[in-house]
Amino acid sequence: MSELKTPHAGDDMAKDDDVVSLLMRQHGDIRNLFDEVEAAKGEERRDAFRRLVRLLAVHETAEEEVVHPFARKGFPGGEQVVKDRLAEEKAAKETLSALDEMDTDDPKFMPQLLKLRKDVQAHARAEERYEFTHIRRSTDVTNLAAMAKAIKAAEAMAPTRPHPGVESGAKNMALGPVAALMDRTKDAVRQAMGKG
């Protein structure tokens, strides 16, 4: 594939000073990476899939640590909005984990990937409609910039594997290397937010 590839999370060095704009850009990158995985074969498909996994992991971790806590308190009905998004995220992470265990050449890979894509795109539309719009209306540019800074910190520490079961914020009982990567990302976000 000779066309431009979607950058790795954090590689584009975009100046992100609005959390909603940053998350919307990530949604676009995620759509592009699904396209790349679907169009590629062999090693190129494996590479595109690794980048997709990494971006989905950092995106969801950032939302869990930055966006959802704000949404819970920041606008009326925020608690239910977050509850709905967490249920979607858990289902997507489970599919992503199953895909991560497969070889990208496995005949079962593409049907699972297409299911994941449908779920992720529905989740992204719900976030944009029910969360992002309210966040932008409910806070000022300083807070939007602080949240964006925290997510950029998460991009720098992005784990390479998904870890379902941590979206509640509770510790998972079976802490393995994937959980440790997620914890490193959370630590980076919390430090950037001045909570670490």
N, C-alpha and C positions, 0 to 999 in steps of 0.2 A: 504494500500500500504506500503510494508515494504522496498522498495528500497530507495536509497538516493533521497532526494528532492533537487531541485534547491534552492540555498540560496536566502533569501530576498535581495533586492538591498542593497549593503553596508555591508551585514553580512559576506561576505567571507574574508574580510580583505586582499584581494590580493594587492600586491605592484604594482600599476599601474603608470608607469612613461612615458607612451606613449599613447596619446589620441586615436590613431587608434587601438592599441591593446585592450584598455579598451572597446571601442565601439564594436569591433568585438566579444569580450567576452560577452558583453551584448546581442548581436544578438544571440549568442549560447544559453545563458540563456533564452531568449525569446522563441526560438524554443523549448527548453526543457519544458518550462512552458506550451506552447500550448499542448505538448504531455501529460503532467500531467493532465491538465484540461480535455482533451478528454478521458483519461483512467479512471479518477476518477468518483465517484458517490457521491451524497448527500453532506455531510459536507466537505469531502475531496475535492470535486470539487469546492465548494464555497471558500475554503481556497486557493487552487491553483489559482483560478480565481482572487482573491484579490491580490495575489502576482504578477500575470501577469499584472493586471491593474496598480499596483504600479510601476513595472519596466518599462512598456511602458510609463507611465506618466513622470518618471524621465528621461528616455532615450530621449524622444522627447523634453522635456523642455531643457535638456542639449544641444541637438543639436541646438535648436532655439537660445540659448544664447551664445554658445561657437563655435560650428562647422560652422553654417551658416554665422555668421558675418566674420569669417576668410575666408571662401570659397568665399564670395562676392568679397573680395579685394585680396585674396591670389593667385589666378591663373586666366588666361584668360578664359572667358566664365563662370566664377563662379556665376555671377548674375543669369543667366538662369538656371544653375544647381540647385541653391537654390530655385528659383521660382517653378521648377518642383517638388522638394522634398516637399515644403510647401503644394502644391496641394494634394500630396499623403498623407501627414500627416493629413490634414484637413479631408479628406474622412475617413481615419482610425479612427480618434478621434470621428467622428460622429457615426460610427458603434460601437465603444467601449462604447460611452455614452449610446447608445440604449441597448447594452448588459448589461451595469451596472444597468439599470432600471429593467431588467428581473431577475426572479429567475433562478438559474442554472439548475433547474429541469424542467423548461418550455420547451415544445416540440419545440418551435421556437428558443431556445437558441443555440443548436448545429449547425443548418444550418447557423445562423448568425456568430457563432464563426469560422466556417470553411471559410466563406467569409472574415472575419477579418484576419484570418491566411494567406490566399492567398494574400490579399492586403499588409499586413505587410511584408511578405517574399519578395514580388516583390519590395517593398520600400527599404528593407534592401539590396537587391542585387544592386539596383540602387545607393544607398549611397556608397556601397563598391566600385563599379566600377567608378562612376563619381565624388565622393567627397573624400573618404578616400585616394585613391591612390594619388590624386593630393595634398592633405594636407601633406602627408608624404614627397612628392617630393619638396614641396614649403616652408618648414620651417625647423628649427633646433631642436635638442633634447631638448633644454631649453624650447622652445615654446610648443613642444609636451607635455612635462612634466607639464607646467603651465596649459594647457588646460585640461589635465587629472586630475590635482588637483581640478580644478573647478567642473568637473563632479563628482568627489568623494564627494565634498561638497554638490552637488545636491542630490546624493544618500542618504546622511544623513538626508536631509530635504524632502525626496520624498513624494509628495502628494499621497493620496490613491484613488483619483478619477480623471478621465480625464476631460478636459475642452475645448471642441472645440471652435474655434473662436478667440483664442489668438495667433495663429501661425503667424499672421502678426506683432505681437509686439504691436499692438494698444490695448488700453483698451477696454474690452468688456463692453457694456452698462449695462448689467444685472449682476452686481458684486454680486455673492453669495458666500457661504462658499467654493465652489470648486475653484473659482477664487482666493480667499484668499490663499488657499493652493498652487496654482500655483505661486502666487506672492511670497510666502515664499521661494519656491524653486529657483525662479529667483533671489531673494535677496541673497540667499546663494551662488549661482554661481557668481554673480557680486562681492560679498565681497571677494570670493576666488581669483577672477581675479584682485582684487585691484581697482575695479570700484565702490564699495559700499560705 
